Amino acid sequence: MIKFTLGQTIMKTTGEIRGRTFKKSNCSQGSPSGMRCVWVSVSKRDIQVTNVDVPNSPILTFTPDEWDAFVAGVKSGEFDSSK
């Protein structure tokens, strides 16, 4: 986090891990203790996902087809807890 005057806190939204740039999900903002803090790195060959706020969090790697299937499932509500 970057602290500014008047107590304002700006969360870092990008970072580098193992030579790759990760971006933080806007939906992760304000989660308690960073427990829902999702960071994603996209390249032509794969998509990597991690939580940099949890020590030793693994980096999960997906092919573009796997990622597309996951995103389609999220958009269709396949993973909603109410279903």
MILUMDO-8159 format. One record per residue (C-alpha): residue number from 1; x, y, z. Coordinates in nm, 2 decimals, padded with zeros to 4 digits. Example, Ala and Ser with C-alpha at 12.3 -4.5 7.8 and 13.67 -1.06 7.14 Angstrom:
! residues 2
<num->1 xx->01.23 yy->-00.45 zz->00.78>
<num->2 xx->01.37 yy->-00.11 zz->00.71>
//
This chain:
! residues 83
<num->1 xx->00.00 yy->00.00 zz->00.00>
<num->2 xx->00.11 yy->00.35 zz->-00.06>
<num->3 xx->00.02 yy->00.60 zz->00.22>
<num->4 xx->-00.06 yy->00.96 zz->00.14>
<num->5 xx->-00.14 yy->01.25 zz->00.37>
<num->6 xx->-00.47 yy->01.28 zz->00.54>
<num->7 xx->-00.47 yy->00.90 zz->00.60>
<num->8 xx->-00.57 yy->00.82 zz->00.24>
<num->9 xx->-00.45 yy->00.48 zz->00.12>
<num->10 xx->-00.40 yy->00.39 zz->-00.24>
<num->11 xx->-00.38 yy->00.01 zz->-00.31>
<num->12 xx->-00.11 yy->-00.10 zz->-00.56>
<num->13 xx->-00.29 yy->-00.24 zz->-00.86>
<num->14 xx->00.00 yy->-00.39 zz->-01.06>
<num->15 xx->00.31 yy->-00.58 zz->-00.96>
<num->16 xx->00.58 yy->-00.81 zz->-01.09>
<num->17 xx->00.63 yy->-01.17 zz->-00.98>
<num->18 xx->00.89 yy->-01.40 zz->-01.14>
<num->19 xx->00.93 yy->-01.16 zz->-01.43>
<num->20 xx->00.56 yy->-01.13 zz->-01.51>
<num->21 xx->00.33 yy->-00.83 zz->-01.46>
<num->22 xx->00.02 yy->-00.91 zz->-01.25>
<num->23 xx->-00.29 yy->-00.69 zz->-01.23>
<num->24 xx->-00.51 yy->-00.67 zz->-00.93>
<num->25 xx->-00.89 yy->-00.73 zz->-00.97>
<num->26 xx->-01.09 yy->-00.41 zz->-00.90>
<num->27 xx->-01.34 yy->-00.64 zz->-00.71>
<num->28 xx->-01.06 yy->-00.72 zz->-00.46>
<num->29 xx->-01.05 yy->-00.37 zz->-00.32>
<num->30 xx->-01.15 yy->-00.35 zz->00.04>
<num->31 xx->-01.15 yy->-00.72 zz->00.12>
<num->32 xx->-01.05 yy->-00.80 zz->00.48>
<num->33 xx->-00.68 yy->-00.89 zz->00.52>
<num->34 xx->-00.65 yy->-00.93 zz->00.15>
<num->35 xx->-00.81 yy->-01.27 zz->00.16>
<num->36 xx->-01.00 yy->-01.21 zz->-00.16>
<num->37 xx->-00.72 yy->-01.03 zz->-00.34>
<num->38 xx->-00.70 yy->-01.18 zz->-00.69>
<num->39 xx->-00.40 yy->-01.09 zz->-00.91>
<num->40 xx->-00.39 yy->-01.21 zz->-01.28>
<num->41 xx->-00.12 yy->-01.22 zz->-01.54>
<num->42 xx->-00.22 yy->-01.28 zz->-01.91>
<num->43 xx->00.02 yy->-01.38 zz->-02.18>
<num->44 xx->-00.04 yy->-01.54 zz->-02.52>
<num->45 xx->00.05 yy->-01.89 zz->-02.39>
<num->46 xx->-00.12 yy->-01.89 zz->-02.04>
<num->47 xx->-00.30 yy->-01.70 zz->-01.77>
<num->48 xx->-00.17 yy->-01.70 zz->-01.41>
<num->49 xx->-00.37 yy->-01.62 zz->-01.10>
<num->50 xx->-00.25 yy->-01.57 zz->-00.74>
<num->51 xx->-00.31 yy->-01.38 zz->-00.42>
<num->52 xx->00.00 yy->-01.18 zz->-00.34>
<num->53 xx->-00.14 yy->-01.07 zz->00.00>
<num->54 xx->-00.13 yy->-01.43 zz->00.14>
<num->55 xx->00.23 yy->-01.55 zz->00.21>
<num->56 xx->00.33 yy->-01.85 zz->-00.01>
<num->57 xx->00.01 yy->-01.83 zz->-00.21>
<num->58 xx->00.05 yy->-02.06 zz->-00.52>
<num->59 xx->00.04 yy->-01.93 zz->-00.87>
<num->60 xx->-00.23 yy->-02.12 zz->-01.07>
<num->61 xx->-00.17 yy->-02.15 zz->-01.44>
<num->62 xx->-00.44 yy->-02.20 zz->-01.70>
<num->63 xx->-00.44 yy->-02.24 zz->-02.08>
<num->64 xx->-00.64 yy->-01.97 zz->-02.28>
<num->65 xx->-00.91 yy->-02.24 zz->-02.35>
<num->66 xx->-00.93 yy->-02.33 zz->-01.98>
<num->67 xx->-00.95 yy->-01.96 zz->-01.88>
<num->68 xx->-01.22 yy->-01.89 zz->-02.15>
<num->69 xx->-01.43 yy->-02.18 zz->-02.02>
<num->70 xx->-01.40 yy->-02.05 zz->-01.66>
<num->71 xx->-01.49 yy->-01.69 zz->-01.75>
<num->72 xx->-01.79 yy->-01.82 zz->-01.95>
<num->73 xx->-01.90 yy->-02.02 zz->-01.64>
<num->74 xx->-01.87 yy->-01.72 zz->-01.42>
<num->75 xx->-02.07 yy->-01.50 zz->-01.66>
<num->76 xx->-02.34 yy->-01.76 zz->-01.69>
<num->77 xx->-02.37 yy->-01.79 zz->-01.31>
<num->78 xx->-02.25 yy->-02.15 zz->-01.30>
<num->79 xx->-02.05 yy->-02.09 zz->-00.98>
<num->80 xx->-02.31 yy->-01.88 zz->-00.79>
<num->81 xx->-02.34 yy->-02.02 zz->-00.44>
<num->82 xx->-02.72 yy->-01.98 zz->-00.45>
<num->83 xx->-02.75 yy->-02.25 zz->-00.73>
//
